Amino acid sequence: MKKFFAPFSFYKKAGSIAVPLALQSILSSSMGIIDSLMVSWIGMVSAVGTAAQLDTLAITVSFGAISGTGIFCAQFFGAKDHRNLKRSFGLSLVLSFSVGLLFTLISSLFGAQIIKFYLNDSDVIRYGGMYLNIVKFSFIPSALSFAFSYVYRAIHNTKVPLFIGIISMVTNVLFNYILIFGKFGFPEMGVEGAAIATLMAQCLGLAIHIVFAIKTNQPFMGSIKELFSFDTKFVKPVMKRVYPLIFNELMFGFGSTLFIKAFGSLGTKSMDAYYVGNKISEIFFFVVMGLSNATAVIVGNTLGSGDIEKAKEDGNYFIGMAGVLAVISTILIVVFAAPMVSVFGLKDASVFSNAVTIVRVFSIRISLRLFIVIVFASLRAGGDSKMLTFLDSGIMWLIGLPLAFFAVNVLKIQEISLVFLFIQLEQLARMSLGLIRYKSGKWAVNLTKTV
């Protein structure tokens, strides 16, 4: 067991990276949580939640592209190769812009049909379409901001995206309040107001990122030529690691939205409970994301420096941290589930009860996910993207989705909390197989030698 417990200096280093990243994850999640909270006061939880599935999918696919190039950003920074660090970041910008543009076009052409696919309710389709028609323009600035945030992680400068995230969140909260409810002389715009507030916050965040990076001469920032002077020798080995991650996130993201399709057949009340429970659980996922990002950065930098055994040692330390945090998170979620759900002001007692139960089931998911993300972050840091794809989206499609539709359509389980509990078998399978791969050590590769 000693190999899972690190010296204090390691926890200090990990905390300096993980805590700001965890807070940043909270801020990112807060925009969606605040939208859901405020629209819940006007009875539009399902409309916004269903329309936001496209936003979720766009972010997920962006993460695949950006985390792929981020592998190389972290390793090149560890190798002190700033020339290729800049080119990796430039490729990240190109990919994130492309993903944002793609989902903007999809939302423009097929938005209503997609909302109807998930939940065939006239009010949801109408108001969800109103929200999507505006918020789709935030996909590009959101993806580009994500690219900036990720490269800051690679160079151990996590405070900058945290401060910019705070500014974006405050902007979102302020204009949500003003535009949704029509304050200070503005018209009452409802779901459209929520969408405009989100768009304004994302655009402001991107503008600050660009100006700050240029003014402070960040090591990843350069001239147009330095950022975008790609050749086959550079792009080919990088994209070899990126393509599987993009495919994985696309399949994982689309699969995640198919869970909404399965749950949608249980009715609008069940979906209201799920969306509220899911948004609350996102508050606690900041622990998962902070630890995952810290693992990817530290292990990636160590691999880039050429110290393979030290990278494996660091990975073990993070697994030990995951065990402790899993216990703490589970206790907090179970104890405070009801008070957190009560903030949303749900008037239907059955919806409230279901939401509380779902939040508590999420405590199991989060506990398991803490171990899984350490494995995934280590695999991603070493470029083991094909195995990561199998463990992530592969298991979802082979186990998770079949279990969801089996529970709803064959077993005829009507309680959404029970359905959600049933499909956590997917997480157990993923964790078991992931730990086997992690212990093999095949993921520990110095990628800087491939470019």
C-alpha positions in Angstrom: 0.0 0.0 0.0 3.0 2.3 0.5 3.3 3.0 -3.2 -0.1 4.8 -3.2 1.0 7.3 -0.5 3.2 10.2 -1.6 5.5 12.5 0.2 4.0 15.9 1.2 5.8 17.7 -1.5 3.9 15.7 -4.1 0.5 16.6 -2.6 1.5 20.2 -2.5 2.5 20.2 -6.2 -0.7 18.2 -7.2 -2.9 20.6 -5.1 -1.4 23.7 -6.7 -2.6 22.3 -10.1 -5.7 20.3 -9.1 -7.4 22.9 -6.9 -7.5 25.8 -9.4 -8.5 23.3 -12.1 -11.2 21.9 -9.9 -12.5 25.4 -9.2 -12.4 26.2 -12.9 -14.5 23.0 -13.5 -17.0 24.3 -11.0 -17.2 27.6 -12.8 -17.7 25.9 -16.2 -20.4 23.7 -14.7 -21.9 26.7 -12.9 -23.0 28.2 -16.2 -25.2 25.2 -17.0 -26.3 24.9 -13.3 -27.3 28.6 -13.1 -29.2 28.3 -16.4 -31.0 25.2 -15.1 -31.7 26.8 -11.7 -33.1 30.1 -13.1 -35.2 28.5 -15.8 -36.5 26.0 -13.2 -38.2 29.1 -11.6 -40.1 29.6 -14.9 -40.8 25.9 -15.4 -38.4 25.3 -18.4 -36.0 22.7 -17.0 -36.6 20.0 -19.6 -36.7 22.5 -22.5 -33.3 24.0 -21.8 -31.8 20.6 -20.6 -32.8 18.8 -23.8 -31.6 21.6 -26.1 -28.3 21.7 -24.1 -27.6 18.1 -25.2 -26.1 19.6 -28.4 -24.0 22.0 -26.4 -22.8 19.0 -24.2 -21.9 17.0 -27.3 -20.0 19.9 -28.8 -18.0 20.4 -25.6 -17.3 16.6 -25.4 -16.0 16.4 -29.0 -13.9 19.5 -28.4 -12.4 17.9 -25.4 -11.4 14.9 -27.5 -9.5 17.1 -30.0 -8.1 19.5 -27.4 -7.0 16.8 -24.9 -5.3 15.0 -27.8 -3.2 18.0 -28.8 -2.9 18.8 -25.0 -0.9 15.5 -24.6 1.8 17.0 -26.8 1.5 20.5 -25.2 2.3 18.9 -21.8 5.1 16.7 -23.0 6.7 19.5 -25.1 6.6 21.8 -22.2 8.2 19.1 -20.0 10.9 18.7 -22.7 11.3 22.6 -22.9 10.5 22.5 -26.6 8.6 25.8 -27.0 8.6 25.7 -30.8 6.5 22.6 -30.9 4.5 23.7 -27.9 3.3 26.6 -30.0 2.5 24.4 -33.0 0.6 22.0 -30.8 -1.5 24.9 -29.5 -2.1 26.2 -33.0 -3.4 22.8 -34.1 -5.6 22.8 -31.0 -7.1 26.1 -32.1 -7.8 24.8 -35.6 -9.5 21.6 -34.3 -11.6 23.4 -31.7 -12.8 26.0 -34.2 -13.7 23.2 -36.6 -15.7 21.4 -33.9 -17.5 24.5 -32.8 -18.4 25.4 -36.4 -19.7 21.9 -37.1 -22.1 21.8 -34.2 -23.3 25.4 -35.0 -24.2 24.2 -38.5 -25.9 21.0 -37.1 -27.9 23.1 -34.6 -29.0 25.4 -37.4 -30.1 22.7 -39.8 -31.5 20.0 -37.5 -32.0 21.6 -34.1 -35.8 21.0 -33.8 -35.5 17.4 -35.1 -32.8 16.6 -32.6 -34.8 18.0 -29.7 -37.9 16.0 -30.8 -35.7 12.9 -31.0 -34.9 13.1 -27.3 -38.2 14.3 -25.9 -41.3 14.6 -28.1 -43.1 17.2 -26.2 -44.5 20.3 -27.9 -43.5 22.8 -25.2 -40.0 21.3 -25.0 -39.5 21.4 -28.7 -40.8 25.0 -28.9 -38.9 26.5 -26.0 -35.8 24.3 -26.5 -35.6 25.5 -30.1 -35.8 29.1 -28.9 -32.9 28.5 -26.5 -30.8 26.6 -29.1 -31.2 29.1 -31.9 -29.2 31.6 -29.8 -26.9 29.5 -27.7 -25.5 27.7 -30.8 -23.5 30.8 -31.6 -21.6 30.2 -28.3 -20.2 26.9 -29.5 -17.2 28.4 -31.3 -16.0 30.8 -28.6 -16.6 28.1 -26.0 -14.4 25.6 -27.9 -11.7 28.1 -28.4 -11.7 29.2 -24.7 -11.4 25.5 -23.9 -8.3 25.3 -26.0 -6.7 28.2 -24.0 -7.7 26.7 -20.7 -6.2 23.3 -21.6 -2.8 24.7 -22.7 -2.5 26.7 -19.5 -2.9 23.4 -17.6 0.0 22.0 -19.7 2.3 24.8 -18.6 1.3 24.7 -14.9 -0.4 28.1 -15.0 -3.8 27.2 -13.8 -4.7 30.6 -12.1 -5.3 32.5 -15.4 -8.2 30.3 -16.7 -9.6 30.3 -13.2 -9.8 34.1 -13.0 -11.2 34.3 -16.5 -13.7 31.7 -15.6 -14.8 33.8 -12.6 -15.4 36.8 -14.9 -17.4 34.7 -17.3 -19.5 33.1 -14.6 -20.3 36.5 -13.0 -21.3 37.8 -16.4 -23.5 34.8 -17.0 -25.3 35.1 -13.6 -25.8 38.9 -13.9 -27.3 38.8 -17.4 -29.3 35.6 -16.7 -31.0 37.5 -13.9 -31.5 40.6 -16.0 -32.7 39.0 -19.2 -34.7 36.0 -18.0 -36.8 38.0 -15.6 -36.7 41.4 -17.3 -34.9 43.5 -14.7 -33.5 47.1 -14.9 -35.8 48.0 -17.8 -34.9 45.1 -20.0 -37.7 42.9 -21.5 -38.6 39.6 -19.9 -37.0 37.1 -22.3 -37.3 33.7 -20.5 -35.2 30.9 -22.1 -33.9 33.3 -24.8 -32.5 35.5 -22.1 -30.6 32.5 -20.6 -29.2 31.7 -24.0 -28.1 35.4 -24.6 -26.4 35.5 -21.2 -24.5 32.3 -22.0 -23.4 33.7 -25.4 -22.2 37.0 -23.9 -20.2 35.2 -21.1 -18.4 32.9 -23.6 -17.5 35.7 -26.0 -16.2 37.8 -23.2 -14.1 34.9 -21.8 -12.5 34.2 -25.2 -11.7 37.9 -25.8 -9.9 38.1 -22.4 -8.0 34.9 -23.1 -6.7 36.3 -26.5 -5.7 39.7 -25.2 -4.1 38.4 -22.0 -2.1 35.7 -23.8 -0.7 38.2 -26.3 0.0 41.0 -23.8 1.9 38.6 -21.4 3.8 36.7 -24.0 2.7 33.3 -22.9 5.1 30.5 -24.0 2.4 28.8 -26.2 1.5 32.1 -27.9 3.4 33.1 -31.1 3.0 34.7 -34.5 0.6 33.3 -37.1 3.5 31.5 -38.7 4.7 30.0 -35.4 1.3 28.8 -34.5 0.1 27.4 -37.8 3.2 26.4 -39.8 2.2 22.7 -39.9 3.8 20.0 -42.1 3.1 16.3 -42.5 6.0 15.3 -40.3 4.4 17.2 -37.4 0.7 16.7 -38.0 0.7 13.0 -38.8 2.1 11.7 -35.5 0.0 14.1 -33.5 -3.2 13.3 -35.3 -2.5 9.6 -34.9 -3.1 10.1 -31.2 -5.8 12.7 -31.7 -8.2 10.8 -34.1 -9.0 8.0 -31.6 -9.7 10.6 -28.9 -12.1 12.6 -31.1 -13.8 9.4 -32.2 -14.1 8.4 -28.5 -15.5 11.6 -27.4 -18.0 11.8 -30.3 -19.2 8.3 -29.5 -19.2 8.9 -25.8 -21.0 12.2 -26.2 -23.6 10.8 -28.5 -24.0 7.8 -26.3 -24.5 10.0 -23.3 -27.3 11.8 -25.1 -28.9 8.5 -25.9 -29.3 7.9 -22.2 -31.6 11.0 -22.4 -33.6 9.2 -25.1 -34.0 6.1 -22.9 -35.0 8.2 -19.9 -37.3 10.4 -22.0 -39.8 7.6 -22.4 -40.4 7.8 -18.6 -42.0 11.2 -19.1 -41.3 14.9 -18.5 -41.5 14.7 -14.7 -38.8 12.0 -14.7 -36.7 14.2 -17.0 -37.2 17.2 -14.7 -35.9 15.1 -11.8 -32.9 13.8 -13.8 -31.8 17.2 -15.1 -31.9 18.7 -11.6 -30.1 15.8 -10.1 -27.5 15.8 -12.9 -26.8 19.5 -12.5 -26.3 19.1 -8.8 -23.9 16.2 -9.3 -21.8 18.3 -11.6 -20.9 20.4 -8.6 -19.1 17.4 -7.2 -17.6 16.3 -10.5 -15.2 19.2 -10.0 -13.2 16.9 -7.7 -13.1 14.3 -10.5 -12.0 16.8 -13.1 -9.5 18.6 -11.0 -7.8 15.3 -10.1 -8.0 14.1 -13.7 -6.4 17.2 -15.1 -3.6 17.3 -12.5 -2.8 13.7 -13.3 -2.6 14.4 -17.0 -0.4 17.4 -16.6 2.0 16.0 -14.0 2.3 12.5 -15.6 2.5 14.1 -19.1 5.3 16.5 -18.1 7.2 13.6 -16.5 6.9 11.4 -19.5 8.0 14.2 -21.8 11.2 14.6 -19.7 11.9 11.0 -20.3 11.5 9.6 -16.8 9.1 6.7 -17.4 9.4 5.1 -13.9 8.7 8.4 -12.2 5.6 8.9 -14.3 4.3 5.4 -13.1 5.1 6.3 -9.5 3.1 9.6 -9.8 0.2 7.7 -11.3 0.1 5.4 -8.2 0.1 8.4 -5.9 -3.0 9.8 -7.7 -4.8 6.5 -7.3 -4.3 6.7 -3.5 -5.7 10.3 -3.5 -8.7 9.1 -5.5 -9.6 6.5 -2.8 -9.7 9.1 0.0 -11.6 11.7 -2.1 -14.2 9.0 -3.1 -15.1 8.4 0.5 -15.4 12.1 1.3 -17.5 12.9 -1.8 -19.9 10.1 -1.2 -20.6 11.2 2.4 -21.1 14.8 1.4 -23.5 14.0 -1.5 -25.6 11.6 0.5 -26.0 14.0 3.5 -26.7 17.2 1.6 -28.8 15.8 -1.3 -32.2 17.0 -0.1 -31.1 20.6 0.8 -29.4 21.0 -2.6 -32.4 19.8 -4.5 -34.7 22.1 -2.5 -32.9 25.2 -4.0 -34.5 24.4 -7.4 -38.0 25.0 -5.9 -39.6 21.9 -7.5 -43.3 22.0 -6.7 -44.1 18.4 -7.5 -43.3 16.1 -4.5 -42.6 13.1 -6.7 -40.1 15.1 -8.9 -38.4 16.3 -5.7 -38.1 12.8 -4.3 -36.8 11.4 -7.5 -34.2 14.2 -7.8 -32.9 13.6 -4.3 -32.6 9.8 -5.0 -30.8 10.4 -8.3 -28.3 12.8 -6.6 -27.5 10.0 -4.1 -27.1 7.4 -6.8 -24.7 9.9 -8.5 -22.5 9.5 -5.3 -21.8 5.9 -6.4 -21.0 7.0 -9.9 -18.7 9.8 -8.8 -16.8 7.4 -6.4 -16.2 4.9 -9.2 -15.4 7.7 -11.6 -12.6 9.0 -9.4 -10.6 5.9 -10.0 -11.5 5.7 -13.6 -10.3 9.2 -14.5 -6.9 8.5 -13.0 -6.5 5.6 -15.3 -7.9 7.5 -18.3 -5.7 10.6 -17.5 -2.6 8.4 -17.3 -3.5 6.6 -20.6 -4.2 9.9 -22.3 -0.9 11.4 -21.0 1.0 8.5 -22.6 -1.0 8.6 -25.9 -2.6 5.2 -25.3 -5.7 6.5 -27.1 -7.0 3.3 -28.7 -7.3 1.5 -25.4 -8.8 4.6 -23.9 -11.5 4.6 -26.6 -12.4 1.0 -25.9 -12.6 1.6 -22.1 -14.6 4.8 -22.4 -17.1 4.9 -25.3 -16.7 1.1 -26.2 -17.9 0.0 -22.8 -20.7 2.6 -22.9 -22.1 1.2 -26.1 -21.5 -2.5 -25.2 -22.8 -2.3 -21.6 -24.2 1.0 -20.5 -26.7 1.9 -23.3 -28.0 -1.7 -23.6 -28.6 -1.8 -19.9 -30.5 1.5 -20.0 -32.9 0.5 -22.8 -33.2 -3.0 -21.3 -34.3 -1.6 -17.9 -36.8 0.8 -19.5 -38.3 -1.2 -22.3 -37.9 -4.9 -21.2 -37.9 -4.7 -17.4 -40.4 -1.8 -17.5 -38.8 0.0 -14.6 -40.7 3.3 -14.2 -38.6 4.9 -11.4 -35.8 6.8 -13.1 -33.6 6.6 -10.0 -33.7 2.8 -10.2 -32.9 2.8 -13.9 -29.9 5.1 -13.2 -28.7 2.8 -10.4 -29.0 -0.3 -12.6 -26.7 1.2 -15.3 -23.9 1.9 -12.9 -22.7 -1.7 -13.7 -21.1 0.0 -16.7 -18.8 1.9 -14.3 -17.8 -1.3 -12.5 -16.8 -2.9 -15.7 -14.8 0.1 -16.9 -12.9 0.5 -13.6 -12.0 -3.2 -13.5 -10.6 -3.4 -17.1 -9.0 0.0 -16.8 -7.0 -0.9 -13.8 -5.7 -4.0 -15.6 -4.4 -1.9 -18.4 -3.0 0.7 -16.0 -1.0 -2.0 -14.1 0.5 -3.3 -17.4 2.4 0.0 -17.8 2.1 -0.1 -21.6 0.6 3.4 -21.6 3.9 5.0 -20.3 5.4 6.5 -23.6 7.5 9.5 -24.3 5.7 11.1 -27.2 8.1 13.9 -27.9 10.4 11.3 -29.7 7.6 10.6 -32.2 7.6 14.1 -33.7 
